[in-house]
Amino acid sequence: MRIRIYLNLAYILSTGFSLQSQTYIRTNQVGYRPGDFKSAVVFSNEILKGNFNVIDKDDKLVYTGPVVERKTLGYSPQKHYYTVDFSKINKHGLYKISIGGKSLTNVLVQSEAYNHLPDVLLQFMRQQRCGFNPYFNQLCHQLDGKIMGGGPLPDSTVVDVRGGWHDAGDQLKYLITASNATARMIMAYQMNSKFFIDSVDALGRPGANQIPDVLDEAKWGLDWILKLHCSPNQLIHMVGDDRDHSGWELPMNDLSNYGWGKNSYRVAYMATGQPQGLHKYKSEATGIANLAGRSAAALALGYQVWKDKKFDPAFADTCLKAAEELYNMALLQPGYQQGNSYGAPYRYNEDTWTDDMEWAATELYKATKNKKYLDDAKKYALLTGELSWIQKDTSAHYQFYPFLNIAHAELYPLVDASFKKTLALYYRNGIKQTMIRAGKNVYSHGVPFIWCSNNLLVDLIIQIHLYEKMTGDLQFNSYKYSLRDWLFGRNPWGTSMFMNIPVTGIYPHDVHTSTYAITHQEVPGGLVDGPIYYSTYEKQIGLTLTHADPFAAFQNKYVVYHDDIGDYTSNEPTMDGTACAVLMMVCFAK
């Protein structure tokens, strides 16, 4: 009860004059760098006129600007929506924004506002570890797993697939997401290595080991991928299924039963390129190139860093050998393999794969300088083009995964000027299409509110940032900042979408995880799924809110977000979304 009272009080104090006045301001609670586009959204049932003022810590007026009325959607029941632009405030400091002589909110301007955040997100990643969990300092799932569902090994063959990460609030493990998470963390290190600290060892326990923590975490993923690739022509893609969903339980006390007793062996599914399912529901599959290709890309990235930095040349060579084997497997079985479900209809519905082959071929070319890989990468880039969730207002869960064709940016410096223009055009056209959606709401939010909308938003931000680096074209710069600011509070609910970020702000408390349900401990860094269409939310099975909604005054019949452990559609933190956000945070570190 005390936790909920604190949340409501903190929320009231952050959202405007008062609940009675019904005037609210939404800003980025983490802060702004001096050169950033800086804008806040104000909404009210009252008509607001005149200017807003920016006041420094000494109560000195430093800027005055117009309150601009907007006629676009605001996603909440209030009648009037406005924006205020304070981009000209570029001196470090803590400021107050006021309208009509009343102080509304504090805003921070600081160059280093984001520098520490990549490592904060790694705290959540370590809490998700399987095999040995450093958060609880205990072993878990030591009997993972037994092969089922087809493939070259007989059913019930014991294989060692310990390791990896629990996927979200549950304890399943997917190569679909782990391959992407592993690769993104390595790329975050490559983008700017100096922002990552060394505070833990390889097992995630306190104590430096001369390896940046982001690479310790990435190696946890690389090691698991190597285990899943148990022979040159085999690949396991999933451990467990929705039989996991048997109630709140800590990983070392897993009560799920896959037919071998509670807290015992879990099913391990071989990537066969065929539809799978041991009970009511069957996945779709046409091949394995999405899984094998993306895993090959992650391993090739691992080779690049561990070889170049001389962390472990032998390990690097192991990664490269496995990457080439997986790439060859993918060539033989083009197509996609989806996640499996057992007793519920929900699964990862990925049905794209050429983007993963482009990524694999690009990273293998960078690792080997074998021109065959470069030729393949260009071929797959043209096949992929602008294929994305971007053109859709709705799509199946994880249908267009990963949510960014990141290989286009990786391939860009390796090709001639004409091909560079083609790759940049793919990114630019996609960004422009999202801006059509963004132009219809006051927040400039260009992402559809499908399940895991925050994951899409993170990758759109990265796409804009990579496009800027590729071309020097900054036409989308202010849009990028509006998208970033949504994640930290410039949204209808005034909340950050990351657990415990910022510590003194409004952020997800009552998250859909066993850790919080059982221990009531908050683990910093996790990115929650995010707002979802109301029409999708109301159709979900087993979704029940557990307490009064502190955001009730801002909900509507179009899009909702609940800080409630009962809402697994909007308030469940995901491992892969958080790993991708590590890369996004580096884009704003300075």
N, C-alpha and C positions, 0 to 999 in steps of 0.2 A: 504493500500500500504506500509506503513512504516513497518508493521509486516512482510510482505513478503520480503522486502529489507533486514531487519535484519536477517531473516532466511538464505537467500542466502549468505550474507556476513559471517555470523557465520559458515556456512557450508564450504565455501571456505577456511576460516582460519583454519579449523580443519582437512582438508583431505590430507595434504601432502605439498610438496614443493609449488605447485601452480597448478591451472588448466592447465596452459600451459605446465608444466613439465610432466603432466600425471603420476605422481607417488604418490601413496596414501598409508597411513597406517591406519589400523583399530585396535583399542584397546578398552578395557573396560573403558568407560569414568568415571564411578563411582570410580573405583580403585580396588586395589588388597590387600588382607591381606598378611602378611609376609610369611606364609607357603603355600600360594596358588600356583598352577601351573600358570605361567604367560607367555602368548604368544600373539604376534600380527601378523596380516596378512598384507603383503605388496603386492601391485600389480601395474603394470606399463605397458606401451607400450615399455619401454626401458628394456634392459637386465641389471640386477643389479648383481654386483660381489663384493666379499670381505666380510668385516665384518660390523656389526653395533656396535655403541657405546652407552653406557648409561652414562649420565652426571648428576651430582647432582646439587643442587641449587647454589652451589658455583663454578659451571663450572668445577668441578673436574671429571675426567674420573674414573668411578667406576667399569665398566664391559665392556668387548668386547666379542662378539660372532659371529658365522657365520650366514650369510643370506642364508637360505636353500631354494632352488628352489623346487616347487611342481608342479607335472604334472596333478593334479586332477582338477576338475571343480572349477571355481571361481565365476560363476553366474553373471558376468559382461563382457563387451566387451573387456576389456584390455587383452593383450596377455600373460603376464608373471606374475606368482604368487609365493610368497615366504612366509616363516614364520620365525620369530625371537623369540627365547626363552630366556626370562630374569628371569627365576624362581629363580635364585641365588640371586636376589636383595631382601633381606629380612629385610632390615632396613627401619624404617619409614622415609618417605620423599617424596618430589616431584621431579621427575626426567624427563629428556628429552632423547628421543631416536633419534639418528641421523644415517644417512646412507650417505656415501660419503662426510662427513664433513658438511652436511646440517641438521639442526634440523628439525625433522618431527612432533613430538607431545610430549605432557606432559603425564606422567603417575604417579598416586598417589599410594603409598604403605602405608597402615594404617590399624591397627587391627580393628578399630571401623567404617570402611567405610560403613558398612551396618546396623549399630545398629539403626539408626533413621528411616530407610526406611519403616518398617512395619507400623508405625504410619502415614507416608506420604500417603501411599495407602489408609488409612482409611478416609482421606479427600475426596477422590473421592467417596468412599462408602456412606458417609454422603450426598454428593450432589445427589446421586441416590435415596435417600429415598422418599417414597410416603406416603401420608397421612398428615404428617408434614415434610416439607423440611427445614432443618436448614440452608442450603446454602442460600436460598432465604428468610428464616424466614417467610414462608407463608404456609398455608394449601393448599392441592391440592387433587383432586379426592375424595371428601367427599361423593360422591354418589355411590362408588364401593360397590356392583354391583347388577346385576339381573341374576338369574340362567337361562341358556339356554342350549339346547343340550342334554337333557335327564337326567335320574337319578330319585331319589325318590321324589324330589321337583318339583312342576309344573313349567313350563317355566314362566319367568318374576317374580318369587318369589324374593323379596328383601332380600339380605343377607349382613351382614357387613364384607366386605373383604378389608377394608381400611388398609393401612400399607404396609409393604414389601418394595421392591426396584424396581425402573424402570430398566428394564433389560439391556439396552445398550443406544444407542443414541435415541431410541424410548422410549415410556412410557408404554409398555406392562409389565405384571408381570407374572412370571412363577414359579410354585413350582419346576419344573424340575431343574432350576438353583439355586433358592433361598435355597432349602434344602441343596445342596452341599456347597454353599457359607457360610451358617450358620455353618455347621459342620466344615468346614476348618478353620474358624476363631477361633472356640473353640479349635480345635486341635493345632492351632498356639500358643494359650495361654498355653495349656498343655505342649507343647514342651519346651517353655522357657518363663515363665510369667514375668520375670524381665525386658524384653525389651519393655514392653508396658507402656505408660504413662497414667495418668488420668488428662485430660485437658478439657473434656466436660461432660455434664450431660446426662441423659438417652435420652433426645430429640436431642442430638447432638449440644447443644448450649454451648458456652464457660462457663466453671465453673466446677471444680472437684466435683465428687459425691461418692468418695471412691470405685469406680468400674473402672477397667482399660477400656480405650476407646474401645479396641477390643471386650470386653464383652458387653459393651453398644451396639455395632453394632450387635454382634451376637444375643443379646436379641431382637433387633428389628426384626430379622428374626424369632426367636423362637415364639415371640408374633403373628407374621403373620401366621406361620404354625398352631398355636393353633386356630386361627380364621378360617382357611381353613378347619380344622377338626371340623366341626360345630356340629357334633353329633357322638356317638361312631361308627356308621357304614357309615359315610359320609366323603368325602374329595373333596374339590375344588382344581383344579390344574392350572387354568390359568385365568387371568383377562385381558380382551381386546383381540383383534386380529389385523390383519394387516389393518383394517379400521383406526387404529391409524395413519397410514402413510399418513397424509393429509397435510403435510408441517411442516416447523419449527415452534415450539410453546413451550412456557415454561409450566411446568406442571400445574400451577394454571390457565392457560388460554388455556386449552386443547380444540381444535376445532373439535376433532373427534366426529362422530355422529353414535351411534349404534342403531338408531331408536327411541331414546327417547330425541333427541335434542342435540345440541352441549354442550360440557362440562357438561354432565349429567351422567346418569347411564351408566356403561360399563358392557358388558357381562361377566358373571362368569361361567366357564365350570366345571361341576361336573366330577370327575374321575369315569367313568362307566365301564371301561374295554372294551368299544366298540368304533369302529371308529366314529369320530365326524367331523362336518363341517356344517356350516349353509348356505353355498353358493356353489361355484364352486368346491372347493377342500376338500377332506376328509383325515383325519389323519388315521394312522394304529393303531390298539390296539389289544392286546390279553389278557390283564389283567391290574392290577394297582400296581404290586409288586415293580416296579422300584420307583414309586413316594411314595407309602406308606412305603416301606422299607427304602429308603433314609431319609425320614422325621422322621421315627422312630429312625434312627441312630442319627440324629441331636438332637432330643429331649432327647434321652438317654445321649448323651454327655452333654447337658445342665443340666440334672439332676446331673450328676457326679460333675460338677464344682460348680453349685449353692448350692449343698448339702455339698460337701467337704469343700468349702471355707466359708460356712455359710452366703453367700450373701442373700439368701432368701429361706429357707427350704420349705416353703409352695409352692412357685413357682416351686421349684425342684420337689416336689411331683406331681404337676399338669403336668409337662413335662413327668414324668415317666408313669403316668396313660395313657396319650395320646399316648406315644410311644408304650405301650403294646397293646392298642386298634388298632393302625395302623398296628402293626406287625400281629395281628390276621386277620385284613382285607386283608393284603397281602397274608397270607397263604391261604385264601379262594379264592383269585383271582390272581394266579400266572401269570406272563407275564408283558407286558409293555404297557404304555399309552404314546402317543406322544403329542407334541404340535399341536395346531390347526392353520390352515390358512383359510382365507376367500376369498380374491380376488387375491392372489399371490401364487405362488407354494412353497414359502420358509417356512419351519417349522423346529422345532427340531425333528429329526428322530430317537431318541433313541430307540434301539430295544434289549437292554440287561437288565437283572434284577437280576440274581443270585448273582452278586457282591453286589447289594444293600441289598439283604437279608442276605448275609454273614456279611455285615457291621452292619446291625440292630441287628442281633443275637449276634454279638460280643459285641457291646456296651451295650445291654440289659443284657448280662451275667456279664459284669463288674459292672453294676448298681445293679443287684439283686443277683448274685451268684447262680442263678437257672441253674442247669446243663443241663436242656432241651435246653436252649439257646446256650450253648457251643456245644452240640451235633449238633444242627442245623447249627451253624456257620461252623463247620468242614465239614458238608455235603455240604453246599453251596460253601465253598472254593474249594472243589474238583470239583464241577460242573463248577465253574468259571475258575479255572486253569489259563492259560495264555491269556484268551480271552481279546482282546485289539485291538485298532487301529494299533498297532505296526506292525502287519503282513501285513498291507495294504499300498499301495502307494497312494490310494485314498479311500474315503468312503463317505457316505451320511453325511449331516450336523448333527453333534452331535450324530452320530449313536452309537458310543462306549463311551457313557457318563456315569459317569464321566471318564475322560481320564486317570485315575489311579485307579487300584483296591486296594484302600488304606486299605481295611479291612484286606488284607493279613498281613500288618505290625501291625495292631491293634490286630489281633489274635495271632500273633507270640509268644509273651511272655506267652500265656495262655495254650500252648500245649506242648506235649512231644518232645524229641529231634528228633525223626523220622519225626513227622509232621512239626517241624521247618524246617528241611532240604527240605521238599516238598515245603513249602511256599517260602523259600529263592530261590529255584530253579526256581519257577515261575518268580520271579523278575529278577534273573540273566539271564535266557534265553531271556526274553524280552529285557533287556538292550543290550545283545549281538546282537540281531537281529537289533536293531537300529544302532549299530556300523557298520553293513554292509553298510547301507545307508550313514553313516557319513564318512566312508572311501573313498567315491567317490567324496568328495569336500574338498577344502582347509580349510574350517571353522570347520570341524568335526561336521557338523550339521546333526543330525540323524532323523529329523522329516519331514514327507511329508508336502508339502505346500498346504494343504487343508485349507478351510475357518476356521479361528481361529487357525492357526498354532502356534501362540504364546502360546495359552492355552495348547496345547499338549506339547510344549517345557517346560513350567513351571512344568507340572506334571511329565515329564520324569526326570527333575532335582530332584524333590522330591523323585521319585522312587529310583534313585541312592543313594540319601542321606539316605533314610530309609534302603535300602539294606546294606549300610555301617554300620549303627547303629545296624542292626540285626546281622550281621555276622562278622564285623571287617575286611572284605575283601575290600581293597582299590584299586583293579585293575582298577576300572573305575573312579578314582579320578580326573585325568587330563581331562578326557572326560566331567565330570560334570562341571568343570570350563570353558571348551570351550563352553558348552551349555549356561551357565550363562552369559559368556562374550558376546555372540551373542546378548542377550537381551539388552545390554548396549552399543553397538556400534561396536563390532567386527563382522561386517556383511558388505555386499557390499555397503550399503548406508551410513555407518558410523553414524547411528542414534540409540539412545536409543529407546526402544519400550514403555517406560513409560512417561506419560505426566509430564513435568517439572523435570525430573530426568535424569542427574543432572541439577541443575538450570543454570549453566554456560555452559552447553554442547549443543549438538544437540539432540533434542527430538521432538516428535509430537506436532506441534502447531495447524495446521488447521484440527482439529479432527471433525469427523462426529457426532456432538451432537448439540441439540438445544441451549444449554447453550452457546457454542462458536459461533454458527451461529447468535444468537440474541444479546448477550452481549459482545462478543469478549473477554470474561474473560477466562483465562486458569485455570483449576482446577487440582491441582497436583495429581499424583498417578495413574491415569487410565492406564491400560494395553490395548493397541490397538490390533486389530485382528492379524495383522502381515502379512508378505509376503504371496503371494498366487500364485499358478500356473497361468501363463499367459493364458493358455487355459481355465481356469475357469473364470478368470477376464473378458475376452473379451466376455463371453456369458451372463453376468449379465444384468438384466433388469433395466433401469433407472439409469445407472451409467455413469456420465459425469464428467470429470475433469474440474475444474473451473479456472485454471491458469497454467502458464508455470511450468513444472516439474523441481524443483531444483535438482532432482536426475536423470535427463535424461541421463547423461553420464554413468550411471551404470545400466540402465534397459536393459532387454534382452527378448527374446521370450520364456524363460523358467519360470522365476519367477519375480514378480514385487512387489514393495511397493511404495505407494504414500502418501506423507504428503499433502493430499488434502481432503477437506470436502466432495467432490463429490464421493470419493471412499469408499463406506461403506464396501467393502470386506476386505480392509487392514488397514483402519485408523479410525475405529469405536471402541472406548473403551467399554469393557464389564464388567458388574458387577461381574459375576462369575469368569472370568479370573483374575480380580483384587483381589478378595477374596482368590483365590487359591495362588496367588502370595504373599499375606501376609504370608502364611505358608512357601512359598519358601524363602522369605527374612529372616525369622527366622533361616533357615538352615545356613545362612551365618553371622548372628549376633554373636558377640563374646564379 
